[in-house]
């Protein structure tokens, strides 16, 4: 069994509910996650996406940390190409100063979802290619080793111990390995690619002041319920939203499972929808326990980061309770 289990919540907006409610629900879920024994609670960064309210992860992380007492809090992740490394260092320094020993700095290399968003952010797709350079600069601001701006210091971050993680998309696994940082690899629908990325990371890892040995977090959707069918229904809203985005270019708010089941889908939408339902860890407690054991054997992961979103908040919380019980978290 994977020894640590954590949660990444994307603050998914639900149809008929305001975006502000999604943010409040994220904070409520963090409180529940702490009581259930989860190791970390992370939030994400998305810009101008109708179905996601979390556009400012360090701000939201502060609200989560302020509403909890013990659970580690962080980002999954701050998209470094969208920001100046000095500003990111300062933001995490403030978080660590306010909530010492509880803050994680998860970093990704994605840029805006559309050309319009990238232009509004003052970025383009080529900025993602500078991620490794930006990552080194950011770490230099925190450990005090940067020399490009000798008269400038990241206050209060400089000298603090803020654990960094790299979200592995594309070349991310190798970047994390060269930097000697923990890596987050997903998602479980592409199990062979996850295993390949983990193997690459372990093979290329170079020990650093941040991590003496590889640390692997695998991420993906997990849904647990009293029946296999009930677990599958948890997955329906997100699967439909993903299929919709792939065919219409906009990621919409989540709709109830019963509405999704009643929709007339085009053949292409149906293909994408069924594909989005496949490959997750979903089922009864016994089925998911078996799946977790298989995942642990295949990847040797140190930690699982659960990314499940759905319309039915009661079913989502019940799923997290059941998963906590399976894993012996509380």
C-alpha positions, 0 to 999 in steps of 0.5 A: 500500500502507498504509505501517504495519500493526499488531495488536490482540489481544483475548486471545480465550479458546479452548474447552478452554483457561483464560483465563490461557492467552489472556493468555499467548498475547497476550504471545507474539503480541506478541513475534512481531509485533515480530520480524515488523516490525509497528508497534504491538501493542494490547490491548482492554478487555472485562468479564465476557465468557466469550470474552475474557480482556483485562479490564484493558488497561493491566495487560496492556499493561505485560506486553506492553511488558515482554516486547518491546523496540521495538514500540509498545504500547497499548490499543484501547482503554481505554473511557473512560466506565468510568473516571475520567480522572485514573486513566487518566492516571496509569496511562498515565503509569506505562506511559510512565515505564517504557517511554518512547517506546513507549506509545499511549493508544487510547480508546473510548466504549463502556460495559459489554456488558449492564445487569448489567455496567454496574451493576457498573461503576457506569455506564449507557448515558448515560455514553457521551454524556460521552465528549468531555467526559471526553476533554478532561479526560483530555488536560488531566491529561496536558498540565497544562491542566486547571483544575477541580482546581488542587491535583491533578496526574496524576503522573507523566503530567503533561507527558509525550508519550503519543499519544492515539487515538480509536476511532470508533464512532458519533460518534467520528470527529467527536469525534476531528476536533474534538479534533485526534487520530488516529482508528481506524475499523473494521470492514472488513465495513462498507466504505462506513461506514468510508469515510464516517467517514474522510471526515467525520474529514478534513473536520472535523479541527482541528489541535491540539498532539497532531496537526498533520494527520489520521491515519487508522487503519483496523481489521479482520480480515485472514486470509492462507493458502496457499489461499483455503479455508484463509484462510476457515477462519481466520475460522470460529471468530470468525464462529460466536462472533459469531453465537452472541452475537447470538442468545444474548446471550453471547460464547463462547470460540472453537471449532475450525473443524472443530467449527464446520463440523459444527454445526447452525445455525438459519436465523437463526444461519446468516444471522448466521454468513454475514454475519460471514464476509463483507467481510474481507480473506481469501485467498492472499497475492496476493488479500490484496495486491490487497485491501490496495491497494484499501483504501488507495485507498478510504480513504487510510489511514495505518495498518491495525490487524489484529484477527484472532482464531481458534482455531488459533494456528499458522494465526494466526501463519502469517497474520501472517507472510504479511501481514508479507511482503506488506507488506514489514515485514521 
